[in-house]
Amino acid sequence: MLEKERTNFEKTVLVGVVTQSQNEEKLKEYLDELEFLTFTAGGEVHKRFWQKMDKPNPKTFLGTGKMDEIHHYVKEHEISTVIFDDELSPSQQKNISKILDCKVLDRTNLILDIFAQRAETSYARTQVELAQCQYLLPRLSGMWTHLERQKGGIGLRGPGETEIETDRRIVRDRIALLKDKIKTIDRQMSVQRGNRGAMVRVALVGYTNVGKSTLMNVISKSDVFVENKLFATLDTTVRKVVIGNLPFLLSDTVGFIRKLPTQLVESFKSTLDEVREADLLLHVVDISHPDFEDHIESVNQILMDIKSNDKPTLMVFNKIDAYKHLTIDDDDLMTEKTTKHYTLEEWKQTWMSRIGKDKALFISAIEKENFEEFRERVYNKVREIHVTRFPYNKFLYPDFKDIVVE
């Protein structure tokens, strides 16, 4: 059955560059992630190509020799799609498509495609369509390569140019319509958030596929969709949760990713508003992922971009059940010990110790390991905010250790 499914995957190759700001090791990390994105979108990677350059070629991204090598491989192995790790300019995408004579995507295009697949509700579909239209608009001319066209004054318009301008007008009108629709829904959602009263709001944030939805299900006993693919959850889910006798609202938000398309940040404004209006952030981290430190940095950067980096935050290092550390043979003196060989205890002695014990904890959402400590920590954080907001209610909510759990 699995073999049958794999035959339906699009045959793809990946392309990246090593530059002064991105070394070979960093490129490998990005291409690993790009391959997972490709798998999520329904593609199967057959080969990776990369080139060392001071900066990408403004016309074809890569050099002529490397482009010829890719073209030969694409033709010989009947590759249907070539995916670039960085966003291509409209002219680059047009030139590369002509050379390779196959479908050419970049990282942004791929992420937008995954979002389009994953969008379940009308609102999510509207947000994704807006982002796609904004991405598509400057690239329309590349889609008319089968027609002759000349830009210029009177008498110089080719037949394709008229169609391009017509399409541009259609897409611009569609963008305006979608923006109006999103504004209307944003107002409605803003009213809904206002109607929730003064309850403390807690938002789960983190890189995509770190286990936020699994954690949401365990905490709130809800049934949020969970899958081991990137961007399994697009729509924000809000649940009322009670720990001990203290109620609060918990929201599960869309996962972040490195090089997140700016179009998505703009169109998913309302989803990000759940983060902006939260009183407490639970920053979930997949500690079993080799690049989890980069993931933390990426999430913090996006939180800074949406002006939410100063909120009270609890770092939740998830998937400790899946965490594997390499052991070094004492006799192997040639092996240098790096962070890849750290145990959890050794990690806790690094920069994590500076976070403070009250702001970081280590759990397994799927195995419910250390979950009582997690409940206690969240309860105490929410109680601090609640008591500040409702000082006359402080005696209703005792310390967690004084709660009798039946």
C-alpha angles and dihedrals in degrees: 000000000000091000089052091052092049092056088063092058118106113249107241142171127205127224131197142154137231109221138165089273096041120048127197094266092051091047090053090054091050093047091049088055091044089054091053089049089050091050090049090052092050103264134127118215115224100174144357124224126193138166134199110236139156087233135343118280106260091220106040104006090230132050123272095254094052092046089053090050092052092045091053092049093046091051096043095048098035093240111184101193136033115196123198120206094221130055111269122218116240091255093048092051091049094048094045092049090055092050099043096036093213140087112300122198134172130210093268093050090049094051091048089051091052090048089051090053093047100044107111106166128060090246094052091047090051092051092049094046090052091052091048093050091049089051093045100048099077090041099055095101091062089061093064099060090125090066130069113237138165125195117218145078136326116331094012100089112115121210092258094054091061090053092047092052090047090051092046090053091048092050093046090051090048091050091051091049093048092047090053091048092050092048089055093049091044089056090049092049091046089055089048091052089049091051091058087079125215096321115140111262122215122187128198110220132172148109117312117277096017095123103265094139092046089052090047090054093049095047099042099027087231129138106242114167112264127188136155093246133096117272095009087156123049105153119074112245118203122193134176108238129190121199112183099330096321117108124204139156119256122195129192111210135195114281120253126230139189114272090017107191112254089223089064094049089055098043094044091056095127092049089052089047087071086063094043092052096042119115093207132024123209102203103202117203128188098224091184091066112095091222098046092124090058089048091055090050092049093050092047090051092053091046087053091049091054091042095245100113094102096060122114104272135191114201109220112193102201135189096042086152089064095043111118124183124194117239119218120224107240089222092055100086092169093068114094115210113236136170087276087072097048122123119221089258091054091049089053089059093056127072087315089076089063091060089068129239092262092057102046136048139167121230146153110226093190094049094033089231114169087001096138089056089049092052091048093049094048091046092053093047092049091045091054090055093041094051090050090052096041107024092170090061097055093105091055090064113050126187112292093246089060094055116104107221112204 
